[in-house]
């Protein structure tokens, strides 16, 4: 069971709305959805959680690239919304490894990695920009310590607990 909400910062504080992510296929789509709920290109946070398994935060500030944090990448990677958040974080530029490749596309003396499940391993634990909420009162250390009610704790630090609970 997922819960997703948008918290948009306004002059008067935070406004919350629950969000249907059925039509969201990429992080860019999610960022566009967040921008639509923004007031004057101000900060919008997309909060996503799957029960007590993992949570994610996407921060969109105007037209800047979205910043993403996922509490447990390995667990999130096994879910559709987790995959969506992790896609850009785990993307690797193939040009970075061109010098080490043989003509067949493998590294010297190595087998092709297509059949190796470890080649696509996702790191356990947090992944992304753990400092994305620093200026809003949630430090990197605090964010990494949240677990079962992470979204509630984030909302509490932002002064938006009642607003978030109203859309739960």
DSSP file (Angstrom, degrees, kcal/mol; ACC not computed):
  #  RESIDUE AA STRUCTURE BP1 BP2  ACC     N-H-->O    O-->H-N    N-H-->O    O-->H-N    TCO  KAPPA ALPHA  PHI   PSI    X-CA   Y-CA   Z-CA
    1    1 A X              0   0    0      0, 0.0    50,-1.4     0, 0.0     2,-0.3   0.000 360.0 360.0 360.0 127.6    0.0    0.0    0.0
    2    2 A X  E     -A   50   0A   0     48,-0.2     2,-0.4    46,-0.0    48,-0.2  -0.714 360.0-164.9-103.8 153.8    1.4    3.4   -1.1
    3    3 A X  E     +A   49   0A   0     46,-2.1    46,-2.3    -2,-0.3     2,-0.4  -0.991  11.8 178.1-133.3 132.9    0.8    6.8    0.2
    4    4 A X  E     +A   48   0A   0     -2,-0.4    15,-2.0    44,-0.2     2,-0.3  -1.000   2.9 170.7-135.9 136.0    1.8    9.9   -1.9
    5    5 A X  E     -AB  47  18A   0     42,-2.3    42,-3.0    -2,-0.4     2,-0.5  -0.982  24.9-137.5-142.0 152.8    1.3   13.5   -1.0
    6    6 A X  E     -AB  46  17A   0     11,-3.2    11,-1.9    -2,-0.3     2,-0.6  -0.945  12.6-165.3-108.9 130.6    2.4   16.9   -2.4
    7    7 A X  E     -AB  45  16A   0     38,-3.0    38,-3.0    -2,-0.5     2,-0.5  -0.968   9.2-169.2-114.4 114.7    3.4   19.6    0.1
    8    8 A X  E     -AB  44  15A   0      7,-3.1     7,-2.5    -2,-0.6     2,-0.3  -0.904  17.1-133.5-107.2 127.5    3.6   23.0   -1.6
    9    9 A X  E     + B   0  14A   0     34,-2.9    30,-0.5    -2,-0.5     2,-0.2  -0.619  31.8 171.7 -80.7 135.5    5.2   25.9    0.2
   10   10 A X  E >   - B   0  13A   0      3,-3.9     3,-1.3    -2,-0.3    33,-0.0  -0.739  51.2 -92.4-129.4 178.1    3.2   29.1    0.1
   11   11 A X  T 3  S+     0   0    0      1,-0.2     3,-0.1    -2,-0.2    -2,-0.0   0.820 127.5  48.3 -60.7 -30.8    3.5   32.5    1.8
   12   12 A X  T 3  S-     0   0    0      1,-0.2     2,-0.4     0, 0.0    -1,-0.2   0.321 125.1 -91.4 -95.1   7.0    1.1   31.2    4.5
   13   13 A X  E <  S-B   10   0A   0     -3,-1.3    -3,-3.9     2,-0.0     2,-0.4  -0.962  73.3 -16.3 123.1-140.6    2.9   27.9    5.1
   14   14 A X  E     -B    9   0A   0     -2,-0.4     2,-0.4    -5,-0.2    -5,-0.2  -0.833  44.9-160.3-110.3 144.0    2.4   24.5    3.5
   15   15 A X  E     -B    8   0A   0     -7,-2.5    -7,-3.1    -2,-0.4     2,-0.3  -0.975  15.7-158.3-117.3 137.1   -0.5   23.2    1.5
   16   16 A X  E     +B    7   0A   0     -2,-0.4     2,-0.3    -9,-0.2    -9,-0.2  -0.872  15.3 172.4-117.9 149.2   -1.0   19.5    1.1
   17   17 A X  E     -B    6   0A   0    -11,-1.9   -11,-3.2    -2,-0.3     2,-0.1  -0.978  31.9-120.9-148.5 141.6   -2.8   17.4   -1.4
   18   18 A X  E     -B    5   0A   0     -2,-0.3     2,-0.4   -13,-0.2   -13,-0.3  -0.477  35.5-143.7 -76.5 158.9   -2.8   13.6   -1.9
   19   19 A X        -     0   0    0    -15,-2.0     2,-0.6    -2,-0.1   -15,-0.2  -0.977  13.8-143.0-135.1 134.6   -1.6   12.6   -5.3
   20   20 A X        -     0   0    0     -2,-0.4     3,-0.3     1,-0.1   -15,-0.0  -0.838  15.5-176.2 -89.2 123.5   -2.5    9.9   -7.8
   21   21 A X    >   +     0   0    0     -2,-0.6     3,-1.4     1,-0.2    -1,-0.1   0.213  49.7 111.2-105.4  14.4    0.6    8.7   -9.4
   22   22 A X  T 3  S+     0   0    0      1,-0.3    -1,-0.2     3,-0.0    -2,-0.0   0.838  83.2  42.3 -59.3 -34.8   -1.0    6.4  -11.9
   23   23 A X  T 3  S+     0   0    0     -3,-0.3     2,-0.6     6,-0.0    -1,-0.3   0.434  91.4 103.0 -92.6   0.9   -0.1    8.5  -14.9
   24   24 A X    <   +     0   0    0     -3,-1.4     3,-0.1     1,-0.2    60,-0.1  -0.748  33.5 159.3 -88.9 121.4    3.4    9.2  -13.7
   25   25 A X        +     0   0    0     -2,-0.6     2,-0.3     1,-0.2    -1,-0.2   0.622  60.6  28.1-114.3 -20.6    6.0    7.2  -15.6
   26   26 A X  S  > S-     0   0    0      1,-0.1     4,-2.0    61,-0.0    -1,-0.2  -0.882  79.9-107.3-137.6 167.0    9.3    9.1  -15.0
   27   27 A X  H  > S+     0   0    0     57,-0.3     4,-2.6    -2,-0.3     5,-0.2   0.860 121.0  57.5 -62.3 -35.1   10.9   11.4  -12.5
   28   28 A X  H  > S+     0   0    0      2,-0.2     4,-2.3     1,-0.2    -1,-0.2   0.897 105.3  50.1 -62.4 -40.3   10.3   14.2  -15.1
   29   29 A X  H  > S+     0   0    0      2,-0.2     4,-2.2     1,-0.2    -1,-0.2   0.907 111.1  49.3 -62.5 -41.5    6.6   13.5  -15.0
   30   30 A X  H  X S+     0   0    0     -4,-2.0     4,-2.2     2,-0.2    -2,-0.2   0.898 110.0  50.4 -65.0 -41.2    6.6   13.6  -11.2
   31   31 A X  H  X S+     0   0    0     -4,-2.6     4,-2.6     2,-0.2    -1,-0.2   0.899 109.7  51.0 -63.9 -40.5    8.5   16.9  -11.3
   32   32 A X  H  X S+     0   0    0     -4,-2.3     4,-1.8     2,-0.2    -2,-0.2   0.907 108.9  51.3 -62.9 -41.4    5.9   18.3  -13.7
   33   33 A X  H  X S+     0   0    0     -4,-2.2     4,-0.9     1,-0.2    -2,-0.2   0.913 111.2  48.4 -60.6 -43.0    3.1   17.2  -11.4
   34   34 A X  H >< S+     0   0    0     -4,-2.2     3,-0.9     1,-0.2     4,-0.4   0.916 108.6  53.2 -63.4 -43.7    4.8   18.9   -8.5
   35   35 A X  H >< S+     0   0    0     -4,-2.6     3,-1.0     1,-0.3    -1,-0.2   0.842 101.6  60.6 -62.2 -32.8    5.3   22.1  -10.5
   36   36 A X  H 3< S+     0   0    0     -4,-1.8    -1,-0.3     1,-0.3    -2,-0.2   0.813 107.3  45.1 -63.9 -29.4    1.6   22.2  -11.3
   37   37 A X  T << S+     0   0    0     -4,-0.9    -1,-0.3    -3,-0.9    -2,-0.2   0.455  92.6 112.1 -92.8  -0.1    0.8   22.4   -7.6
   38   38 A X    <   -     0   0    0     -3,-1.0     2,-0.6    -4,-0.4     3,-0.1  -0.420  60.6-141.8 -75.9 146.1    3.4   25.1   -7.0
   39   39 A X  S >  S-     0   0    0    -30,-0.5     3,-1.2     1,-0.2    -2,-0.1  -0.947  83.9 -17.3-107.0 118.4    2.6   28.6   -6.0
   40   40 A X  T 3  S-     0   0    0     -2,-0.6    -1,-0.2     1,-0.3    -2,-0.0   0.863 120.2 -64.6  55.6  40.4    4.9   31.1   -7.7
   41   41 A X  T 3  S+     0   0    0     -6,-0.2    -1,-0.3     1,-0.1     3,-0.1   0.780  95.5 152.6  56.1  29.3    7.5   28.4   -8.5
   42   42 A X    <   -     0   0    0     -3,-1.2    20,-0.7   -33,-0.2    -1,-0.1  -0.240  53.3 -61.6 -81.8 177.5    8.1   27.9   -4.8
   43   43 A X  E     - C   0  61A   0     18,-0.2   -34,-2.9   -35,-0.1     2,-0.4  -0.316  49.2-172.4 -65.0 135.8    9.3   24.6   -3.2
   44   44 A X  E     -AC   8  60A   0     16,-2.3    16,-2.8   -36,-0.2     2,-0.5  -0.999   6.7-158.0-127.6 133.9    7.2   21.5   -3.6
   45   45 A X  E     -AC   7  59A   0    -38,-3.0   -38,-3.0    -2,-0.4     2,-0.6  -0.941   3.6-156.0-110.8 131.7    7.9   18.2   -1.8
   46   46 A X  E     -AC   6  58A   0     12,-3.0    12,-2.3    -2,-0.5     2,-0.5  -0.943  14.1-165.1-103.2 121.1    6.6   14.9   -3.1
   47   47 A X  E     +AC   5  57A   0    -42,-3.0   -42,-2.3    -2,-0.6     2,-0.4  -0.931  10.4 176.0-110.9 126.1    6.4   12.5   -0.2
   48   48 A X  E     +AC   4  56A   0      8,-2.5     8,-3.1    -2,-0.5     2,-0.3  -0.990   1.6 171.5-131.0 136.2    6.0    8.8   -1.0
   49   49 A X  E     -AC   3  55A   0    -46,-2.3   -46,-2.1    -2,-0.4     2,-0.6  -0.997  25.2-151.2-141.7 149.6    5.9    5.8    1.3
   50   50 A X  E >>  -AC   2  54A   0      4,-2.3     3,-2.5    -2,-0.3     4,-1.0  -0.924  62.7 -76.6-117.6 103.8    5.2    2.2    1.1
   51   51 A X  T 34 S-     0   0    0    -50,-1.4    -1,-0.2    -2,-0.6     3,-0.1  -0.123  97.3 -37.5  39.4-128.2    3.9    1.1    4.5
   52   52 A X  T 34 S+     0   0    0      1,-0.1    -1,-0.3    -3,-0.1     3,-0.1   0.218 122.8  89.8-104.7  15.1    7.0    0.8    6.7
   53   53 A X  T <4 S-     0   0    0     -3,-2.5     2,-0.3     1,-0.3    -2,-0.2   0.916  99.3 -29.4 -80.5 -44.7    9.3   -0.6    4.0
   54   54 A X  E  <  -C   50   0A   0     -4,-1.0    -4,-2.3    21,-0.1     2,-0.3  -0.982  50.5-151.3-164.2 163.1   10.7    2.6    2.5
   55   55 A X  E     -C   49   0A   0     -2,-0.3    16,-2.9    -6,-0.2     2,-0.3  -0.972   7.9-159.5-140.4 158.8   10.0    6.3    1.9
   56   56 A X  E     -CD  48  70A   0     -8,-3.1    -8,-2.5    -2,-0.3     2,-0.4  -0.984   3.6-159.5-138.6 150.4   11.1    8.8   -0.7
   57   57 A X  E     -CD  47  69A   0     12,-2.6    12,-2.2    -2,-0.3     2,-0.5  -0.998   4.6-170.5-129.5 130.4   11.2   12.5   -0.9
   58   58 A X  E     -CD  46  68A   0    -12,-2.3   -12,-3.0    -2,-0.4     2,-0.5  -0.989   8.6-159.8-119.2 127.6   11.4   14.5   -4.2
   59   59 A X  E     -CD  45  67A   0      8,-3.0     8,-2.5    -2,-0.5     2,-0.5  -0.927   6.8-173.2-111.0 128.2   12.1   18.2   -3.9
   60   60 A X  E     -C   44   0A   0    -16,-2.8   -16,-2.3    -2,-0.5     2,-0.6  -0.979   3.8-175.4-122.1 120.4   11.2   20.5   -6.8
   61   61 A X  E >   -C   43   0A   0     -2,-0.5     3,-2.2     4,-0.2   -18,-0.2  -0.912  58.9 -66.8-115.6 101.6   12.2   24.1   -6.7
   62   62 A X  T 3  S-     0   0    0    -20,-0.7   -21,-0.1    -2,-0.6   -20,-0.1  -0.305 110.6 -20.4  57.2-131.0   10.8   26.0   -9.7
   63   63 A X  T 3  S+     0   0    0    -22,-0.1    -1,-0.3    -3,-0.1     3,-0.1   0.369 105.4 119.9 -92.9   4.2   12.4   24.8  -12.9
   64   64 A X  S <  S-     0   0    0     -3,-2.2    -3,-0.2     1,-0.1     3,-0.1  -0.256  79.0 -87.8 -63.3 157.0   15.5   23.3  -11.2
   65   65 A X        -     0   0    0      1,-0.1    -4,-0.2    -5,-0.1    -1,-0.1  -0.386  53.7-100.3 -61.3 143.2   16.1   19.6  -11.6
   66   66 A X        -     0   0    0     -6,-0.1     2,-0.4    -3,-0.1    -6,-0.2  -0.370  30.3-140.3 -66.8 146.8   14.3   17.6   -9.0
   67   67 A X  E     -D   59   0A   0     -8,-2.5    -8,-3.0    -3,-0.1     2,-0.4  -0.909  21.2-161.0-108.1 137.9   16.3   16.3   -6.0
   68   68 A X  E     -D   58   0A   0     -2,-0.4    61,-3.1   -10,-0.2     2,-0.4  -0.931  17.2-179.5-128.0 141.9   15.6   12.8   -4.7
   69   69 A X  E     -DE  57 128A   0    -12,-2.2   -12,-2.6    -2,-0.4     2,-0.4  -0.994   5.5-171.7-136.0 134.1   16.2   10.9   -1.5
   70   70 A X  E     -DE  56 127A   0     57,-2.8    57,-2.3    -2,-0.4     3,-0.4  -0.995  17.8-147.1-126.3 131.4   15.2    7.2   -1.0
   71   71 A X  S    S+     0   0    0    -16,-2.9     2,-0.3    -2,-0.4    -1,-0.1   0.846  90.5  13.5 -69.4 -36.2   15.4    5.7    2.5
   72   72 A X     >  -     0   0    0    -17,-0.3     4,-2.7     1,-0.1    -1,-0.3  -0.797  64.9-172.9-144.6  97.6   16.3    2.1    1.3
   73   73 A X  H  > S+     0   0    0     52,-3.0     4,-2.4    -3,-0.4    51,-0.2   0.875  84.1  53.6 -61.4 -42.0   17.2    1.8   -2.3
   74   74 A X  H  4 S+     0   0    0     49,-0.8     4,-0.4    51,-0.3    -1,-0.2   0.901 114.8  40.7 -63.8 -41.2   17.3   -2.0   -2.5
   75   75 A X  H >4 S+     0   0    0      1,-0.2     3,-1.3     2,-0.2    -2,-0.2   0.922 115.9  50.2 -71.8 -44.7   13.8   -2.3   -1.0
   76   76 A X  H >< S+     0   0    0     -4,-2.7     3,-2.2     1,-0.3     7,-0.4   0.844  99.1  66.6 -63.1 -33.8   12.4    0.5   -3.1
   77   77 A X  T 3< S+     0   0    0     -4,-2.4    -1,-0.3     1,-0.3    -2,-0.2   0.699  92.7  61.9 -63.2 -18.4   13.9   -0.9   -6.3
   78   78 A X  T <  S+     0   0    0     -3,-1.3     2,-0.3    -4,-0.4    -1,-0.3   0.360  98.7  69.5 -88.6   6.3   11.5   -3.8   -6.0
   79   79 A X  S <> S-     0   0    0     -3,-2.2     4,-2.6     1,-0.1     5,-0.2  -0.885  84.4-122.7-124.1 155.6    8.5   -1.5   -6.3
   80   80 A X  H  > S+     0   0    0     -2,-0.3     4,-1.8     1,-0.2    -1,-0.1   0.916 112.8  43.3 -65.2 -43.6    7.2    0.5   -9.3
   81   81 A X  H  > S+     0   0    0      2,-0.2     4,-2.1     1,-0.2    -1,-0.2   0.867 113.2  53.2 -71.5 -33.7    7.3    3.9   -7.5
   82   82 A X  H  > S+     0   0    0     -6,-0.3     4,-2.5     2,-0.2    -5,-0.2   0.924 107.5  50.8 -63.2 -44.1   10.7    3.1   -6.1
   83   83 A X  H  X S+     0   0    0     -4,-2.6     4,-1.7    -7,-0.4    -2,-0.2   0.904 108.2  53.7 -58.3 -41.5   12.0    2.2   -9.6
   84   84 A X  H  < S+     0   0    0     -4,-1.8     4,-0.5     1,-0.2   -57,-0.3   0.927 112.7  42.2 -59.5 -46.8   10.7    5.6  -10.8
   85   85 A X  H  X S+     0   0    0     -4,-2.1     4,-0.5     1,-0.2     3,-0.2   0.847 118.2  46.0 -69.6 -33.7   12.6    7.5   -8.1
   86   86 A X  H  X S+     0   0    0     -4,-2.5     4,-2.7     1,-0.2     5,-0.3   0.664  87.2  88.4 -85.3 -16.7   15.7    5.5   -8.4
   87   87 A X  H  X S+     0   0    0     -4,-1.7     4,-0.8     1,-0.2    -1,-0.2   0.900  97.0  35.7 -52.1 -50.0   16.0    5.5  -12.2
   88   88 A X  H  4 S+     0   0    0     -4,-0.5    -1,-0.2    -3,-0.2     3,-0.2   0.852 115.8  55.5 -74.4 -33.3   18.0    8.7  -12.5
   89   89 A X  H  < S+     0   0    0     -4,-0.5    -2,-0.2     1,-0.2    -1,-0.2   0.855 115.4  38.2 -66.1 -34.0   20.0    8.0   -9.3
   90   90 A X  H  < S+     0   0    0     -4,-2.7    -1,-0.2     2,-0.1    -2,-0.2   0.525  88.5 117.8 -95.6  -7.0   21.2    4.7  -10.6
   91   91 A X     <  -     0   0    0     -4,-0.8     2,-0.4    -5,-0.3    -3,-0.0  -0.359  48.3-160.9 -62.8 138.1   21.6    5.8  -14.2
   92   92 A X        -     0   0    0     -2,-0.1     2,-0.7     3,-0.0    -2,-0.1  -0.976  20.7-121.3-124.5 135.4   25.2    5.6  -15.3
   93   93 A X    >   -     0   0    0     -2,-0.4     3,-2.0     1,-0.2     4,-0.4  -0.661  17.2-151.2 -76.1 114.8   26.7    7.4  -18.3
   94   94 A X  G >  S+     0   0    0     -2,-0.7     3,-1.2     1,-0.3     4,-0.3   0.759  91.8  69.2 -60.2 -24.0   28.1    4.6  -20.6
   95   95 A X  G >  S+     0   0    0      1,-0.2     3,-0.9     2,-0.2     4,-0.3   0.765  85.1  70.6 -65.8 -23.2   30.7    7.0  -21.9
   96   96 A X  G <  S+     0   0    0     -3,-2.0    -1,-0.2     1,-0.2     3,-0.2   0.810 105.9  37.1 -62.2 -29.0   32.4    6.9  -18.4
   97   97 A X  G X  S+     0   0    0     -3,-1.2     3,-0.8    -4,-0.4     4,-0.5   0.312  83.0 105.2-107.6   8.0   33.5    3.3  -19.1
   98   98 A X  G X  S+     0   0    0     -3,-0.9     3,-1.2    -4,-0.3    -1,-0.1   0.864  77.5  55.5 -60.6 -37.7   34.4    3.4  -22.8
   99   99 A X  G 3  S+     0   0    0     -4,-0.3    -1,-0.3     1,-0.3    -2,-0.1   0.804 107.3  49.9 -66.4 -27.9   38.1    3.4  -22.3
  100  100 A X  G <  S+     0   0    0     -3,-0.8     8,-0.8    -4,-0.1    -1,-0.3   0.484  93.1 101.7 -89.0  -2.6   38.0    0.2  -20.2
  101  101 A X  B <   -F  107   0B   0     -3,-1.2     6,-0.2    -4,-0.5     2,-0.1  -0.576  63.0-139.5 -90.0 146.3   35.8   -1.7  -22.8
  102  102 A X    >   -     0   0    0      4,-3.8     3,-1.8    -2,-0.2    -1,-0.1  -0.324  42.6 -90.7 -83.6 176.1   37.0   -4.3  -25.3
  103  103 A X  T 3  S+     0   0    0      1,-0.3     4,-0.1     2,-0.1    -1,-0.1   0.797 127.9  56.6 -63.4 -27.4   35.6   -4.3  -28.8
  104  104 A X  T 3  S-     0   0    0      2,-0.2    -1,-0.3     1,-0.0     3,-0.1   0.438 122.1-105.4 -84.1   2.6   32.8   -6.7  -27.8
  105  105 A X  S <  S+     0   0    0     -3,-1.8     2,-0.3     1,-0.4    -2,-0.1   0.429  87.2 108.9  91.0  -0.5   31.7   -4.2  -25.1
  106  106 A X  S    S-     0   0    0      4,-0.1    -4,-3.8     1,-0.1    -1,-0.4  -0.697  76.5 -98.7-103.3 161.1   33.1   -6.2  -22.1
  107  107 A X  B >   -F  101   0B   0      4,-0.3     3,-2.6    -2,-0.3    -6,-0.2  -0.437  61.5 -71.6 -72.7 153.9   36.0   -5.3  -20.0
  108  108 A X  T 3  S-     0   0    0     -8,-0.8    -1,-0.2     1,-0.3     3,-0.1  -0.199 118.5  -0.9 -48.7 123.3   39.3   -7.0  -20.8
  109  109 A X  T 3  S+     0   0    0      1,-0.2     2,-0.3    -3,-0.1    -1,-0.3   0.500 106.5 118.3  77.2   4.3   39.1  -10.6  -19.8
  110  110 A X    <   -     0   0    0     -3,-2.6    -1,-0.2     1,-0.1     2,-0.1  -0.739  63.3-117.1-106.7 154.4   35.6  -10.4  -18.4
  111  111 A X        -     0   0    0     -2,-0.3    -4,-0.3     1,-0.1     2,-0.2  -0.398  47.1 -83.8 -76.0 160.4   32.5  -12.2  -19.4
  112  112 A X    >   -     0   0    0      1,-0.1     3,-0.6    -6,-0.1    -1,-0.1  -0.498  36.6-144.0 -63.9 134.3   29.5  -10.3  -20.7
  113  113 A X  G >  S+     0   0    0      1,-0.2     3,-1.7    -2,-0.2     6,-0.2   0.417  75.1 100.2 -86.4   1.8   27.5   -9.1  -17.6
  114  114 A X  G 3  S+     0   0    0      1,-0.3    -1,-0.2     5,-0.1    -2,-0.0   0.825  88.7  42.1 -58.0 -31.8   24.0   -9.4  -19.2
  115  115 A X  G <  S+     0   0    0     -3,-0.6     2,-0.8     1,-0.0    -1,-0.3   0.394  93.5  95.8 -95.6   3.3   23.5  -12.7  -17.3
  116  116 A X    X   -     0   0    0     -3,-1.7     3,-1.4     1,-0.2     4,-0.4  -0.831  53.8-166.9 -99.8 106.9   25.0  -11.6  -14.0
  117  117 A X  G >  S+     0   0    0     -2,-0.8     3,-1.2     1,-0.3    -1,-0.2   0.798  87.3  64.0 -64.1 -26.0   22.3  -10.4  -11.6
  118  118 A X  G >  S+     0   0    0      1,-0.2     3,-1.6     2,-0.2    -1,-0.3   0.749  87.9  71.2 -67.2 -22.1   25.0   -8.8   -9.3
  119  119 A X  G <  S+     0   0    0     -3,-1.4    -1,-0.2     1,-0.3    -2,-0.2   0.777 102.5  42.6 -65.3 -24.7   25.8   -6.4  -12.2
  120  120 A X  G <  S+     0   0    0     -3,-1.2    -1,-0.3    -4,-0.4    -2,-0.2   0.112  85.0 148.0-107.0  21.6   22.5   -4.7  -11.6
  121  121 A X    <   -     0   0    0     -3,-1.6     2,-0.4     1,-0.1    -3,-0.1  -0.270  38.3-145.1 -61.8 139.3   22.7   -4.7   -7.8
  122  122 A X        -     0   0    0    -48,-0.1   -48,-0.1     1,-0.0    -1,-0.1  -0.885  26.4-107.7-104.0 135.5   21.1   -1.8   -6.0
  123  123 A X        -     0   0    0     -2,-0.4   -49,-0.8     1,-0.1     2,-0.2  -0.318  29.5-121.3 -64.5 143.2   22.9   -0.6   -2.9
  124  124 A X  S    S+     0   0    0    -51,-0.2     2,-0.1   -50,-0.1    -1,-0.1  -0.590  75.7  23.7 -78.5 146.3   21.2   -1.3    0.5
  125  125 A X  S    S-     0   0    0     -2,-0.2   -52,-3.0     2,-0.0   -51,-0.3  -0.426 106.5 -10.0  95.3-170.8   20.3    1.7    2.6
  126  126 A X        -     0   0    0    -54,-0.2     2,-0.3    -2,-0.1   -55,-0.2  -0.218  57.1-177.3 -67.1 150.7   19.7    5.4    1.7
  127  127 A X  E     +E   70   0A   0    -57,-2.3   -57,-2.8     2,-0.0     2,-0.3  -0.992  40.3  28.7-147.1 141.7   20.4    6.8   -1.7
  128  128 A X  E    S-E   69   0A   0     -2,-0.3     2,-1.2   -59,-0.2   -59,-0.3  -0.725 103.3 -17.1 112.4-160.5   20.2   10.3   -3.1
  129  129 A X    >   +     0   0    0    -61,-3.1     3,-1.5    -2,-0.3     4,-0.1  -0.700  50.9 178.4 -90.3  92.3   20.5   13.8   -1.7
  130  130 A X  T 3  S+     0   0    0     -2,-1.2     3,-0.3     1,-0.3    13,-0.2   0.553  79.0  60.7 -72.7  -6.3   20.1   13.4    2.0
  131  131 A X  T >   +     0   0    0      1,-0.2     3,-1.5     2,-0.1     4,-0.4   0.276  68.4 107.8-100.7  10.6   20.6   17.2    2.4
  132  132 A X  T <  S+     0   0    0     -3,-1.5    -1,-0.2     1,-0.3    -2,-0.1   0.662  85.9  39.4 -66.7 -13.9   17.6   18.1    0.3
  133  133 A X  T > >S+     0   0    0     -3,-0.3     5,-2.0     5,-0.3     3,-1.7   0.322  81.9 107.3-113.8   6.6   15.7   19.3    3.4
  134  134 A X  G X 5S+     0   0    0     -3,-1.5     3,-1.6     1,-0.3    -2,-0.1   0.905  81.3  48.1 -51.3 -49.4   18.5   20.9    5.4
  135  135 A X  G 3 5S+     0   0    0     -4,-0.4    -1,-0.3     1,-0.3    -2,-0.1   0.584 108.5  57.0 -72.6  -7.7   17.3   24.5    4.7
  136  136 A X  G < 5S-     0   0    0     -3,-1.7    -1,-0.3     2,-0.2    -2,-0.2   0.341 127.0 -93.1-103.0   4.3   13.8   23.4    5.8
  137  137 A X  T < 5S+     0   0    0     -3,-1.6     2,-0.6    -4,-0.3    -3,-0.2   0.520  94.0 109.3 101.4   5.9   14.8   22.2    9.2
  138  138 A X      < -     0   0    0     -5,-2.0    -5,-0.3    -7,-0.1    -2,-0.2  -0.932  56.1-151.5-117.4 108.5   15.5   18.5    8.6
  139  139 A X     >  -     0   0    0     -2,-0.6     4,-2.8     1,-0.1     5,-0.2  -0.244  26.9-109.2 -75.0 164.3   19.2   17.6    8.7
  140  140 A X  H  > S+     0   0    0      1,-0.2     4,-2.4     2,-0.2     5,-0.2   0.910 120.8  51.9 -56.3 -44.5   20.8   14.8    6.8
  141  141 A X  H  > S+     0   0    0      1,-0.2     4,-0.9     2,-0.2    -1,-0.2   0.914 111.2  46.6 -61.7 -44.2   21.3   12.9   10.0
  142  142 A X  H >> S+     0   0    0      2,-0.2     4,-1.0     1,-0.2     3,-0.8   0.937 111.2  51.5 -63.1 -47.0   17.6   13.3   11.0
  143  143 A X  H >< S+     0   0    0     -4,-2.8     3,-0.7     1,-0.3    -2,-0.2   0.907 110.0  49.2 -58.6 -43.2   16.4   12.2    7.6
  144  144 A X  H 3< S+     0   0    0     -4,-2.4    -1,-0.3     1,-0.2    -2,-0.2   0.703 108.4  55.1 -70.7 -18.2   18.6    9.1    7.6
  145  145 A X  H << S+     0   0    0     -4,-0.9    -1,-0.2    -3,-0.8    -2,-0.2   0.652  83.8 103.7 -88.9 -15.5   17.3    8.2   11.1
  146  146 A X    <<  +     0   0    0     -4,-1.0     4,-0.1    -3,-0.7     5,-0.0  -0.362  37.8 147.5 -68.0 144.1   13.6    8.3   10.2
  147  147 A X    >   +     0   0    0    -93,-0.1     3,-1.3    -2,-0.0     4,-0.2   0.228  57.8  21.3-138.4 -92.4   11.9    4.9    9.7
  148  148 A X  T 3  S+     0   0    0      1,-0.3     3,-0.2     2,-0.1   -94,-0.1   0.839 135.4  22.1 -64.3 -39.3    8.3    3.8   10.5
  149  149 A X  T 3> S+     0   0    0      1,-0.1     4,-2.3     2,-0.1    -1,-0.3  -0.321  78.3 143.3-120.4  50.9    6.5    7.3   10.4
  150  150 A X  H <> S+     0   0    0     -3,-1.3     4,-2.7     1,-0.2     5,-0.2   0.898  70.9  50.5 -58.4 -45.0    9.1    9.2    8.4
  151  151 A X  H  > S+     0   0    0      1,-0.2     4,-2.6     2,-0.2    -1,-0.2   0.882 110.7  50.4 -65.3 -36.2    6.6   11.3    6.5
  152  152 A X  H  > S+     0   0    0      2,-0.2     4,-2.3     1,-0.2    -1,-0.2   0.894 111.7  47.9 -64.7 -40.1    4.9   12.3    9.7
  153  153 A X  H  X S+     0   0    0     -4,-2.3     4,-2.1     2,-0.2    -2,-0.2   0.882 112.1  48.9 -69.4 -37.9    8.3   13.2   11.2
  154  154 A X  H  X S+     0   0    0     -4,-2.7     4,-1.6     2,-0.2    -2,-0.2   0.943 112.5  48.3 -64.2 -47.1    9.2   15.2    8.1
  155  155 A X  H  X>S+     0   0    0     -4,-2.6     5,-3.5     1,-0.2     4,-0.7   0.886 109.9  53.6 -60.6 -38.6    5.8   17.0    8.2
  156  156 A X  H ><5S+     0   0    0     -4,-2.3     3,-0.8     4,-0.2    -1,-0.2   0.917 107.5  49.4 -61.5 -44.0    6.3   17.7   11.9
  157  157 A X  H 3<5S+     0   0    0     -4,-2.1    -1,-0.2     1,-0.2    -2,-0.2   0.805 113.4  47.7 -65.6 -28.8    9.7   19.3   11.3
  158  158 A X  H 3<5S-     0   0    0     -4,-1.6    -1,-0.2    -5,-0.1    -2,-0.2   0.547 114.7-116.1 -86.8  -8.3    8.1   21.5    8.6
  159  159 A X  T <<5S+     0   0    0     -3,-0.8    -3,-0.2    -4,-0.7  -145,-0.2   0.795  87.6 110.9  76.0  29.2    5.2   22.4   10.8
  160  160 A X     >< +     0   0    0     -5,-3.5     4,-2.6    -6,-0.2     5,-0.2   0.065  27.3 118.3-123.5  23.7    2.8   20.7    8.4
  161  161 A X  H  > S+     0   0    0     -6,-0.5     4,-2.7     1,-0.2     5,-0.2   0.937  80.0  44.6 -59.5 -50.5    1.6   17.7   10.5
  162  162 A X  H  > S+     0   0    0      1,-0.2     4,-1.6     2,-0.2    -1,-0.2   0.883 113.6  51.6 -63.2 -38.0   -2.1   18.6   10.5
  163  163 A X  H  > S+     0   0    0      2,-0.2     4,-0.7     1,-0.2    -1,-0.2   0.919 112.7  44.4 -65.4 -44.3   -2.0   19.4    6.8
  164  164 A X  H >X S+     0   0    0     -4,-2.6     3,-1.1     1,-0.2     4,-0.8   0.917 111.5  53.0 -67.3 -43.3   -0.5   16.1    5.9
  165  165 A X  H 3< S+     0   0    0     -4,-2.7     3,-0.5     1,-0.3    -1,-0.2   0.820 100.5  63.3 -62.4 -30.3   -2.8   14.1    8.2
  166  166 A X  H 3< S+     0   0    0     -4,-1.6    -1,-0.3     1,-0.2    -2,-0.2   0.791 108.1  41.0 -65.8 -26.9   -5.8   15.8    6.5
  167  167 A X  H <<        0   0    0     -3,-1.1    -1,-0.2    -4,-0.7    -2,-0.2   0.528 360.0 360.0 -98.7  -6.4   -4.9   14.2    3.2
  168  168 A X     <        0   0    0     -4,-0.8    -1,-0.2    -3,-0.5    -2,-0.1   0.508 360.0 360.0 -69.0 360.0   -3.9   10.7    4.6
